Amino acid sequence: MNDSDLQSSALDPAAHADNPLPPNVNEKAVRITHHYDIGNQDVFVERRTGDVDPKRAAIYCQFKAEECLGDREMMNLGIAAALIAFYGFVHCAECECPAVDLYKDREAFCGEGYAELMADESLHREGLGEFLQRFGH
């Protein structure tokens, strides 16, 4: 196999159909980030238990925080802490993993997606709102 064959297979989606992420990506981990962060404020967490979708859980927490915090902003660390305390995640080292952007991904759940997300009983946790208030600034 020559270099052009390697480049062609790397660009061919069918070549990655069974494994859409590169082999070094930690599929259980997520990087909590925000498009408008100043400096690196990313926090990495990894799912240890359950099968909760980390993006849905993180954005649910973001919306819940907005309900509780009013004009104050939620820190990435607060969302990560909620995933750890309420959804079976643990803090992990920085790694190659999918990102949850608390700005861009949140926007994707506005409108009809918001009502569906907030009605998802699998994401409801007693005491979540009170917990998130600690991380507002």
N, C-alpha and C positions, 0 to 999 in steps of 0.2 A: 504494500500500500504506500503510495507516495503522498507528499504534502497536499496536493490538490484533492486527493481522495479524502483525506482527513478533514479538510476544510469543508468539502461538500457534505460529508456525513454530519458534521457539526451543525450545519445550517438546515438539514433535512428534518422537519418535525416528525416524520414517520420513524426516523431512527431513534427517537426518544419517546415513543408512544407509551412504552411500559414504565418508563422512569422519567417523568417530565422534569425533575430537578437533577442538577449535577450530583454525582455520587458523594461529594464532600458536604452536601447541604444537610443540616440537621432538621428533619421534617417535623420533629416534635417541639422544636424551639421556635420562638418568635421574637422579633426585635420591635419593641414599643418605641415609636418615634413620632415626631410631629414636623410637618413640612416647614413650619415657621420657627422651629427651635433655633436659638442662638447658641452656637457651640454644640458639642456632642452631648446630648442629654438622653441618648438611647439607653434602654434597659432591656436586658435579655432574660426571658423566662422559658421554662421547658415544661411541657405537660407530663406529669407523672401518673395521674389517675384519670379515669373517665375519658369520655370521647367528645368533650365540649369543643366546639369550633372556636379557636382562640380569637379570631377576628370578630366574630359575632359577640363573644363574651366581652372583649375589650371595648367595642363600640357601645354595647349595652351599658357598660360601666361609665363610659364617657357621657352618654346621655343622662344617666342617673346622676352623675356628678353635676351636670349642668342644672338639673332640677334642684339640687340641694345647695349649690354654691352661689347661685345668682350671678353677680358680675365677676366673682373671683374665677381664676383659671385653674384647671386641673394639671398637675404635674404628671409627666410620663411615669414617674416612680409611683404615683398614687394608683394608676391603672394597673401597673405591674404588681403592686402590693395587694390589690383587690383580687387579681387572678391567683395569686399565691394563697391568700387567706380564704377565698370562697370557691375557687374552681379547680383545685388540685394541681396547681403549677408550683414550681420551685425556681428560685433564682439560678441562673446558669452563667457561665463565662461567655464572653463575646464569641460568636461563631457565625458561620455562613448559614443563614436561615431566612425564611420569609419575613417580611416586615408588616406590621400593622401601623399605618400612618393615621394618627388620631385626627388629622385634618382631612386628607383625601378620602380615606375609607369612611369617615364619618359622613362626609358629603354624599357618598354613594347610598347611605341609608336614610337620607332625608325623603320627605314625601310619603308615599305608600309604604316604603321599606321601613320607615320609622315605626308606624303602627304595628306592623307585623313583628318587628324585632322586640318592641317593648311588651308585646302580648305573649311572647315565647316563655311559657312557664318554666322551661328547663333552665332559663337564665336567672329567674327570680331567686334572690337570696335575702333572708331576713337579716336586717342590720347593715346591709350594703351601703345605703345612703349615709348613715351616720358614720360608718367607717371612712368613706371617701372624703368627708368634710375635713379630716385631718390633713389632707394633701392639697387643699386649695391655697392659692396665693394671689 
